[in-house]
Amino acid sequence: MPAPSHATSVLSIRTPEGVAFSYPLAGPIVRFLAWWIDALAILGINIGLSSSVAFVAAVSPDIAGAIFIIGAFIVSIGYGMFLEWIWYGQTLGKKFFGLRVIDDQALRLRGPQIIMRNLLRAIDSLPIGYAIGGAFAYWHPQCKRLGDLVGRTVVILARPEALPDLAQIAGAKYNSFRNYPHLEARLRQQVGVEMASLGLRALIRRDQLESGPRARLFARLANLYRKLVRFPDEATESLTDEQYVRNVVDSILRPKSKNPTVAPAA
């Protein structure tokens, strides 16, 4: 069956300043294959759960059955919630196929979004084999199942891409964030590669923007990053918004061993 004529393979985000970002979308087939791996993982966990309650069955089969039913329900719903939270939008199946769940405006994936998209799996999986979810994903332009529509999420291809040489952006400039390794670690955790890539692309295209849109774009990005991790005033007070974004991108995307160690210019 041919793909719908209105379907798109790319999520495009355009900021008010006119800068466009794009992410390749995962199609229904690869998403289905990833789901099969997750289904096998859930089956394995449930088999282990069944074995663990076997001793209860010797005392009371009814209690054992109730424990298994409740446990299996928690596993089926909690599996996706837990892994997508700790792995930033990925499960075992998504990791295997290089997929990732993100906010459909390329913002940081939030807890309520993860909860909603996983709760709606109960409907997406009806009547069997994800028939409802598959139909939604097949016909939706961005391959969204019902859970994605309610949670305002999309699934993208997150295979590692070749990043440009960050020297063209940061060069040998001093990065004050490197003086706070514990906050840098939190920055990498809270912001992540996807959101840092937004700043990277903005830095690459900065010379294509007029001064007004350029300032507004970097103000938006810097404020977004500041809300997630706050650095001490002495590390940020002399930074413009553009320099702040540069530091974030440098801290997340440049290997630490390659970071310049020169002191800030007087």
MARDO-712786 format. One record per residue (C-alpha): x, y, z. Coordinates in Angstrom, 1 decimal. Layout:
BEGIN
+--------+--------+--------+
:      X :      Y :      Z :
+--------+--------+--------+
:      X :      Y :      Z :
...
+--------+--------+--------+
//
This chain:
BEGIN
+--------+--------+--------+
:      X :      Y :      Z :
+--------+--------+--------+
:    0.0 :    0.0 :    0.0 :
:    1.5 :    3.3 :   -1.0 :
:    2.2 :    6.0 :    1.7 :
:   -0.5 :    8.8 :    1.9 :
:    0.3 :   11.6 :   -0.5 :
:    0.2 :   14.1 :    2.4 :
:    2.8 :   12.3 :    4.5 :
:    6.1 :   14.0 :    5.3 :
:    9.4 :   12.4 :    6.3 :
:   10.8 :   15.5 :    8.0 :
:    9.6 :   17.5 :   11.0 :
:   10.3 :   21.2 :   10.2 :
:   10.4 :   23.8 :   12.9 :
:   10.6 :   27.5 :   12.0 :
:   11.3 :   30.1 :   14.7 :
:    9.7 :   33.6 :   14.6 :
:   13.2 :   34.8 :   13.6 :
:   13.0 :   32.8 :   10.3 :
:   15.5 :   30.0 :   11.2 :
:   14.3 :   26.5 :   10.3 :
:   15.3 :   23.3 :   12.0 :
:   14.5 :   19.8 :   10.7 :
:   14.4 :   16.3 :   12.0 :
:   13.9 :   13.1 :   10.0 :
:   10.7 :   11.4 :   11.1 :
:   10.5 :    7.6 :   11.8 :
:    8.0 :    5.8 :    9.6 :
:    5.3 :    3.3 :   10.7 :
:    7.3 :    0.2 :    9.7 :
:   10.4 :    1.0 :   11.7 :
:    8.3 :    2.1 :   14.6 :
:    6.4 :   -1.2 :   14.4 :
:    9.6 :   -3.2 :   14.4 :
:   10.9 :   -1.2 :   17.5 :
:    7.6 :   -2.0 :   19.2 :
:    8.1 :   -5.7 :   18.6 :
:   11.5 :   -5.6 :   20.4 :
:    9.8 :   -3.7 :   23.3 :
:    7.0 :   -6.2 :   23.3 :
:    9.5 :   -9.1 :   23.6 :
:   11.2 :   -7.2 :   26.5 :
:    7.9 :   -6.8 :   28.3 :
:    7.2 :  -10.5 :   27.7 :
:   10.5 :  -11.4 :   29.2 :
:    9.9 :   -9.2 :   32.3 :
:    6.4 :  -10.8 :   32.7 :
:    7.9 :  -14.3 :   32.5 :
:   10.3 :  -13.3 :   35.3 :
:    7.4 :  -11.9 :   37.3 :
:    5.4 :  -15.1 :   36.8 :
:    8.3 :  -17.1 :   38.1 :
:    8.7 :  -14.8 :   41.1 :
:    5.1 :  -15.3 :   42.2 :
:    5.1 :  -19.0 :   41.7 :
:    5.8 :  -19.7 :   45.3 :
:    2.7 :  -17.6 :   46.3 :
:    0.5 :  -19.9 :   44.0 :
:    1.4 :  -22.8 :   46.3 :
:   -0.4 :  -21.0 :   49.1 :
:   -3.1 :  -19.2 :   47.3 :
:   -3.5 :  -19.4 :   43.5 :
:   -6.0 :  -16.5 :   43.6 :
:   -3.6 :  -14.1 :   45.3 :
:   -0.8 :  -15.2 :   42.9 :
:   -3.0 :  -14.5 :   40.0 :
:   -4.0 :  -11.1 :   41.3 :
:   -0.4 :  -10.2 :   41.9 :
:    0.6 :  -11.3 :   38.4 :
:   -2.2 :   -9.4 :   36.7 :
:   -1.5 :   -6.2 :   38.6 :
:    2.3 :   -6.6 :   38.1 :
:    1.8 :   -7.3 :   34.4 :
:   -0.3 :   -4.2 :   34.0 :
:    2.3 :   -2.0 :   35.8 :
:    5.0 :   -3.4 :   33.6 :
:    3.1 :   -2.9 :   30.3 :
:    2.4 :    0.7 :   31.1 :
:    5.5 :    1.6 :   33.2 :
:    8.1 :    0.1 :   30.8 :
:    7.7 :    2.8 :   28.3 :
:    7.3 :    5.6 :   30.9 :
:   10.4 :    4.6 :   32.8 :
:   12.7 :    4.1 :   29.9 :
:   11.6 :    7.1 :   27.9 :
:   12.2 :    9.2 :   31.0 :
:   15.7 :    7.9 :   32.0 :
:   16.8 :    7.5 :   28.3 :
:   15.4 :   10.8 :   27.1 :
:   12.7 :    9.4 :   24.7 :
:   14.1 :    6.0 :   24.0 :
:   13.3 :    2.4 :   24.9 :
:   15.2 :   -0.8 :   24.1 :
:   13.4 :   -1.0 :   20.7 :
:   13.9 :    2.6 :   19.9 :
:   17.6 :    2.4 :   20.8 :
:   18.1 :   -0.6 :   18.6 :
:   16.6 :    1.1 :   15.6 :
:   18.0 :    4.6 :   16.4 :
:   14.6 :    6.3 :   17.2 :
:   13.8 :    8.9 :   19.8 :
:   10.6 :   10.5 :   21.1 :
:   10.7 :   14.3 :   21.2 :
:    8.3 :   17.2 :   21.8 :
:    6.7 :   18.1 :   18.4 :
:    8.1 :   21.6 :   18.7 :
:   11.6 :   20.2 :   19.4 :
:   11.5 :   21.3 :   23.0 :
:   12.5 :   19.1 :   25.9 :
:   10.3 :   16.1 :   26.4 :
:    8.3 :   16.6 :   29.6 :
:    7.0 :   14.0 :   32.1 :
:    3.3 :   14.6 :   31.4 :
:    3.9 :   14.0 :   27.7 :
:    5.6 :   10.7 :   28.4 :
:    2.8 :    9.7 :   30.7 :
:    0.0 :   10.6 :   28.3 :
:    1.6 :    8.9 :   25.2 :
:    2.1 :    5.7 :   27.2 :
:   -1.3 :    5.6 :   28.8 :
:   -2.9 :    6.0 :   25.4 :
:   -1.1 :    2.8 :   24.3 :
:   -4.1 :    0.9 :   25.7 :
:   -6.3 :    2.4 :   23.0 :
:   -3.6 :    2.5 :   20.3 :
:   -3.1 :   -1.3 :   20.7 :
:   -6.8 :   -2.1 :   20.1 :
:   -8.2 :   -4.4 :   18.8 :
:   -5.0 :   -6.3 :   18.2 :
:   -1.4 :   -5.6 :   17.1 :
:   -1.6 :   -1.8 :   17.4 :
:   -4.3 :   -1.6 :   14.7 :
:   -5.7 :    1.8 :   15.9 :
:   -2.2 :    3.3 :   16.5 :
:   -0.9 :    1.9 :   13.3 :
:   -3.8 :    3.4 :   11.3 :
:   -3.3 :    6.8 :   12.9 :
:    0.5 :    6.7 :   12.3 :
:    0.0 :    5.6 :    8.7 :
:   -2.4 :    8.4 :    7.8 :
:   -1.0 :   11.2 :    9.9 :
:    1.4 :   13.5 :    8.1 :
:    3.9 :   13.2 :   10.9 :
:    3.3 :    9.5 :   11.5 :
:    1.7 :   10.2 :   14.9 :
:   -0.3 :    7.5 :   16.7 :
:   -3.1 :    8.6 :   19.1 :
:   -0.7 :    8.8 :   22.0 :
:    1.5 :   11.2 :   20.1 :
:   -1.4 :   13.4 :   19.2 :
:   -2.5 :   13.7 :   22.8 :
:    1.0 :   14.0 :   24.2 :
:    2.2 :   16.4 :   21.4 :
:    5.1 :   14.2 :   20.6 :
:    6.8 :   12.8 :   17.5 :
:    9.2 :    9.9 :   16.9 :
:   12.4 :   10.9 :   15.0 :
:   15.3 :    9.0 :   13.5 :
:   18.1 :    9.8 :   16.0 :
:   21.0 :    8.1 :   14.5 :
:   24.3 :    9.9 :   15.2 :
:   24.9 :   12.6 :   12.6 :
:   28.3 :   14.0 :   11.7 :
:   28.7 :   17.2 :   13.6 :
:   30.7 :   20.1 :   12.2 :
:   34.0 :   21.0 :   13.7 :
:   33.0 :   23.0 :   16.7 :
:   36.2 :   25.0 :   16.4 :
:   34.4 :   27.1 :   13.8 :
:   31.9 :   28.1 :   16.5 :
:   33.9 :   28.1 :   19.8 :
:   37.4 :   28.2 :   18.5 :
:   39.8 :   28.6 :   21.4 :
:   37.3 :   30.7 :   23.3 :
:   37.2 :   30.2 :   27.1 :
:   34.1 :   28.3 :   28.4 :
:   33.4 :   29.4 :   31.9 :
:   30.9 :   26.5 :   32.3 :
:   33.9 :   24.0 :   32.4 :
:   34.8 :   25.3 :   35.8 :
:   31.6 :   23.7 :   37.2 :
:   31.8 :   20.0 :   36.2 :
:   28.8 :   19.0 :   38.3 :
:   26.6 :   21.6 :   36.6 :
:   28.0 :   20.7 :   33.2 :
:   26.9 :   17.1 :   33.9 :
:   23.4 :   18.3 :   34.9 :
:   23.4 :   20.4 :   31.7 :
:   24.1 :   17.4 :   29.6 :
:   21.4 :   15.5 :   31.4 :
:   18.7 :   18.2 :   31.3 :
:   19.4 :   19.7 :   27.8 :
:   20.7 :   16.7 :   25.9 :
:   22.0 :   16.4 :   22.4 :
:   18.8 :   17.2 :   20.6 :
:   18.2 :   20.5 :   22.3 :
:   21.9 :   21.4 :   22.1 :
:   21.7 :   20.8 :   18.3 :
:   19.2 :   23.6 :   18.1 :
:   21.8 :   26.0 :   19.5 :
:   24.5 :   24.5 :   17.2 :
:   22.4 :   25.1 :   14.1 :
:   21.6 :   28.6 :   15.2 :
:   25.3 :   29.3 :   15.7 :
:   26.2 :   28.0 :   12.3 :
:   23.6 :   30.2 :   10.6 :
:   24.0 :   33.3 :   12.8 :
:   25.7 :   35.3 :   10.0 :
:   22.7 :   34.8 :    7.8 :
:   20.4 :   36.7 :   10.2 :
:   19.9 :   40.4 :   10.6 :
:   20.9 :   41.8 :   14.0 :
:   17.3 :   42.0 :   15.4 :
:   16.2 :   38.5 :   14.6 :
:   19.6 :   37.2 :   15.6 :
:   19.4 :   38.8 :   19.0 :
:   15.8 :   37.5 :   19.6 :
:   16.7 :   34.0 :   18.5 :
:   19.7 :   33.7 :   20.9 :
:   17.7 :   35.3 :   23.7 :
:   15.0 :   32.6 :   23.3 :
:   17.6 :   29.8 :   23.2 :
:   19.6 :   31.2 :   26.2 :
:   16.5 :   31.6 :   28.3 :
:   15.4 :   28.0 :   27.4 :
:   18.8 :   26.6 :   28.6 :
:   18.9 :   28.9 :   31.7 :
:   15.5 :   27.5 :   32.9 :
:   16.9 :   24.0 :   32.9 :
:   20.3 :   24.5 :   34.7 :
:   21.4 :   27.6 :   36.5 :
:   25.1 :   28.5 :   36.7 :
:   26.6 :   30.9 :   39.3 :
:   26.6 :   34.6 :   38.4 :
:   30.4 :   34.7 :   38.1 :
:   30.1 :   32.2 :   35.2 :
:   27.4 :   34.0 :   33.3 :
:   27.4 :   37.7 :   34.2 :
:   29.7 :   38.8 :   31.4 :
:   28.1 :   36.5 :   28.7 :
:   25.8 :   37.7 :   26.0 :
:   23.0 :   35.4 :   25.0 :
:   24.9 :   34.2 :   22.0 :
:   28.0 :   33.5 :   24.1 :
:   25.8 :   31.6 :   26.6 :
:   24.4 :   29.4 :   23.9 :
:   27.9 :   28.8 :   22.6 :
:   29.0 :   27.7 :   26.0 :
:   26.1 :   25.3 :   26.3 :
:   26.8 :   23.8 :   22.8 :
:   30.5 :   23.5 :   23.6 :
:   29.9 :   21.8 :   26.9 :
:   27.5 :   19.2 :   25.5 :
:   28.8 :   18.5 :   22.0 :
:   32.5 :   18.9 :   22.3 :
:   34.5 :   16.1 :   23.9 :
:   35.9 :   17.3 :   27.2 :
:   39.4 :   16.4 :   26.4 :
:   39.3 :   18.8 :   23.5 :
:   38.1 :   21.8 :   25.4 :
:   40.3 :   24.8 :   25.3 :
:   41.9 :   25.6 :   28.7 :
:   43.0 :   29.2 :   27.9 :
:   42.0 :   31.8 :   30.3 :
:   39.4 :   34.5 :   29.3 :
:   40.7 :   37.5 :   27.5 :
:   41.2 :   40.5 :   29.7 :
+--------+--------+--------+
//
